[in-house]
Amino acid sequence: ARAPDPLDSMAKAPNPVPAPRWNEAGPARGFCVRTCDGFYFPVQAYRSASSGDMCRAFCPAGAVRVYGSSNIDYAVARDGSRYADLDKAYLYRKRTVAGCTCNGRNQFGLAHIAIGSDPTLRPGDVVAGRNELLAFTGRNGGTDFTPAASYPGFPPAYRAQLSSMQVSRSVRDEPLTTSSLGRQGTADNSALHNGPPAR
């Protein structure tokens, strides 16, 4: 028996869904597919980047195509072709294809996007800086981040909690980047991403 695919839970909607609406830039949500082996990951459009832009940003070293749907089995490209009919659909589950990569280094890693140009960031998102946690303030001519402990959008108790946290040494040695598979900033700070917890 094959090991379960970790992306299956994200890729399998309970029922087939209608064909996605496509605009010039692509679907609002869908899958970025690496055509050399059928490897896929979810992508979505943002105000400053289409789903196609996000697909190419995270997989610049491979030939990619965007398929729209919330279920990979029914995902459809702009020309009406289905992912399931792709000659290399699901091939990555069976074998490794030499030279088939998104980041130019390995089969499953994605490229990183410089944190300052990450279109997924929203004001109040927290990332690990070199020496402290930083809050994203919004695009403002290079002053996009401020120390999280002094970000005015957070309640005082949350600012105090953030100021007591330390950035690990491994984070200090890396450039500020993001990846689409759960790493925001240079550390896994999913509990911090999107600001303080709801009360």
C-alpha positions in Angstrom: 0.0 0.0 0.0 1.3 3.5 -0.8 1.8 6.1 1.9 -1.0 8.7 2.0 -0.4 11.8 0.1 -0.1 14.8 2.5 -1.8 17.1 0.0 -4.9 14.8 -0.4 -6.8 16.5 2.4 -6.4 19.9 0.7 -7.0 18.5 -2.8 -10.1 16.4 -2.3 -13.4 18.3 -1.9 -16.2 16.0 -0.8 -18.2 16.4 -4.1 -17.3 17.5 -7.6 -17.5 21.3 -7.9 -18.5 23.4 -10.8 -15.8 24.5 -13.3 -14.0 27.5 -11.9 -14.5 31.0 -13.3 -11.4 32.1 -15.2 -10.4 35.7 -15.8 -7.4 37.0 -17.7 -5.1 36.2 -14.7 -6.5 32.7 -13.9 -8.8 31.3 -11.2 -9.0 32.8 -7.8 -8.1 29.5 -6.3 -6.7 26.3 -7.8 -3.6 24.2 -8.1 -0.1 24.9 -9.5 0.9 21.8 -11.4 4.5 21.0 -12.4 4.0 19.4 -15.8 7.1 17.2 -15.8 5.7 14.9 -13.0 2.3 16.2 -12.0 3.3 17.5 -8.6 0.8 20.1 -7.4 0.2 22.5 -4.6 -2.6 24.9 -3.9 -2.4 28.6 -5.0 -4.7 31.5 -4.9 -4.9 35.0 -6.2 -4.1 38.0 -4.1 -4.7 41.7 -4.7 -1.3 42.2 -6.1 -0.7 38.7 -7.7 -2.7 36.3 -9.7 -2.8 32.6 -9.0 -0.6 32.2 -12.1 1.9 34.7 -10.7 2.0 32.8 -7.4 2.4 29.5 -9.2 5.4 30.8 -11.2 6.9 32.5 -8.1 7.0 29.3 -6.1 8.1 27.1 -9.0 10.4 29.2 -11.2 12.7 26.3 -12.2 9.9 24.1 -13.6 7.3 24.2 -16.4 4.0 24.9 -14.6 0.3 25.2 -15.4 -2.6 26.4 -13.2 -5.7 24.3 -12.8 -8.8 25.7 -11.2 -10.9 23.8 -8.7 -11.0 22.8 -5.0 -10.5 19.1 -6.0 -7.5 18.1 -8.0 -9.4 15.2 -9.6 -11.7 17.7 -11.3 -9.3 20.6 -11.8 -9.5 22.2 -15.2 -7.0 24.4 -17.1 -8.0 27.6 -19.0 -8.2 25.5 -22.2 -10.7 23.1 -20.7 -8.2 20.2 -20.2 -8.4 18.3 -16.9 -5.5 17.6 -14.6 -6.6 14.0 -14.4 -6.1 13.7 -18.2 -2.5 15.1 -18.1 -0.1 12.4 -19.3 2.0 12.8 -16.1 -0.8 13.3 -13.6 0.1 11.9 -10.2 3.5 10.6 -11.6 5.4 12.2 -8.7 3.7 9.7 -6.4 5.2 6.8 -8.3 8.7 7.9 -9.1 11.2 10.7 -9.2 11.7 12.4 -12.5 15.3 13.5 -13.0 15.7 17.3 -13.3 12.0 17.9 -12.4 12.1 20.6 -9.7 10.5 23.9 -8.6 13.5 25.4 -6.7 16.3 24.0 -8.8 17.6 21.9 -6.0 15.2 19.1 -5.0 12.0 17.5 -6.1 9.6 18.7 -3.4 11.0 22.0 -2.3 9.5 25.2 -3.5 11.3 28.5 -4.2 11.3 31.1 -1.5 9.9 34.6 -2.1 11.6 37.6 -0.5 9.5 38.7 2.4 9.3 42.3 1.3 7.6 41.3 -2.0 5.3 38.5 -0.6 1.8 39.4 -1.8 0.1 37.2 0.9 1.2 39.4 3.8 -1.5 41.5 5.5 -1.1 44.2 8.1 -0.7 42.6 11.5 1.0 39.4 10.2 4.1 38.5 12.3 7.4 37.2 10.9 10.7 36.3 12.5 13.3 39.0 11.8 17.0 38.6 12.4 16.8 39.6 16.1 13.1 40.0 16.9 9.6 39.4 15.7 8.3 41.9 13.2 4.8 43.0 12.4 3.9 43.8 8.8 2.5 47.3 8.6 1.6 47.5 4.9 3.6 48.5 1.8 5.0 51.9 2.6 8.1 52.8 0.7 10.4 50.3 2.5 9.0 50.7 6.0 6.9 47.6 5.7 7.8 46.1 9.1 8.0 47.3 12.7 8.9 45.5 15.9 5.9 43.4 16.8 6.3 44.5 20.5 5.4 48.0 19.5 2.9 47.4 16.7 -0.1 49.6 17.6 -2.7 47.2 16.1 -2.0 44.5 18.8 -3.5 44.6 22.4 -0.9 45.4 25.1 -0.9 41.8 26.5 -0.2 40.4 23.0 2.6 42.9 22.4 4.2 41.8 25.8 3.9 38.1 24.8 5.6 38.8 21.5 8.4 40.8 23.1 9.2 37.9 25.4 9.8 35.5 22.5 13.3 35.1 21.1 14.3 34.4 17.5 16.3 31.2 17.1 19.9 31.3 15.9 19.0 29.4 12.7 16.5 32.1 11.7 19.1 34.9 12.2 21.4 33.2 9.6 18.8 33.1 6.8 17.4 35.8 4.6 13.8 36.9 5.2 11.7 34.7 2.8 8.4 32.9 2.7 7.4 29.6 1.2 3.9 28.5 0.4 3.9 25.3 2.4 3.3 26.6 5.9 6.5 28.6 6.5 5.8 32.2 6.9 8.9 34.4 7.3 11.9 32.3 8.1 10.3 30.3 10.9 7.2 28.3 11.4 5.1 30.9 13.1 1.7 29.8 12.1 0.4 30.6 15.5 1.5 34.2 15.0 0.6 34.7 11.4 -2.5 36.8 11.0 -2.1 38.6 14.3 -3.3 37.9 17.8 -5.8 35.1 18.6 -9.5 36.0 18.6 -10.9 36.6 22.1 
